[in-house]
Amino acid sequence: INIKLKSIKQYSYYLEEDKMFVDLSGKVAIVTGSGQGIGEGIAKIFSKNGALVVVATRGEENGEATVRDIKEQGGEATFLQCDVGIEKNVKNMVHKTNEIYGRIDIGIHNAAVFGQRNIDKLSDEILDRTLSVNMKAGVWLTKYCIPYFRARGMGRMLFTSSVTGPKVAMPGTSHYAMSKGGMNAFIRTAALEYARENITVNGIEPGYIMTSAMSELANQKELQEMAECIPKGNFGIPDDIAYPMLFLASNEASYITGQTIVVDGGSTLPESQVVMNQFHNKSIK
């Protein structure tokens, strides 16, 4: 549990070798929601592997901090303040990216809002905001990146989805779950529409990933109990999402499209947590 409760920044760049995991040198990647958490991890790992990164996020302080960290590590990044829940903001951000770098190769929709609210208490305002940020923003990002992908003869659209919705359910998260389920449906459809244009569309479905937001949802005892329910026995960290996403952005993944990869430490595998507890207690070994 200790690794999951420490500062996430300590675990960025945990592959310290000079050799890059994949070579994205010169490629421009937009990463939404990259001021903290998973998005921050994605932005830093993509930079470490040669990408020029646009940190597109709503919070100026967090966005600038991510850019500063990237530059201190020798990378190149630009902060563009953007509330992706509004279409014109996404459009302007994408066009500004092209003005700055003259190309766009990779679009990553990672921004998301999360909150628990039972269906009978779910307001239209919360529902609309969740769907706009989590799902519609991904549609808009794709829509406005496509012309720039076409100009280069290839492109990569990537999404941070979730196991919540596509694989499992959690009370109080119907709005969040439907946004991620809709995202996965969009991934498959968009992949078909652009497959002949050398544009791939894929996603990652994270399970429990330790971020600052996650650490604020529960106390240490509760986090320990949650970790014990994960077959691997621990939470993931943002880099655990960033590296498979990095692979999907690479030339080596050019024949993969319309897919989502579950990265959850085995959380969605057990048929019953009771059986898992018995197994780990050696009562059925």
Salt bridges, closest charged atoms under 4 A:
GLU40 OE2 - LYS9 NZ 2.74
GLU40 OE2 - LYS44 NZ 2.66
ASP69 OD2 - LYS9 NZ 3.09
ASP69 OD2 - LYS44 NZ 2.89
ASP83 OD1 - ARG129 NH1 3.16
GLU87 OE2 - LYS143 NZ 3.24
GLU99 OE1 - LYS96 NZ 3.87
ASP105 OD2 - ARG103 NE 2.88
ASP105 OD1 - ARG152 NE 3.27
GLU197 OE1 - ARG150 NE 2.67
GLU205 OE1 - LYS167 NZ 3.08
GLU225 OE2 - LYS221 NZ 2.59
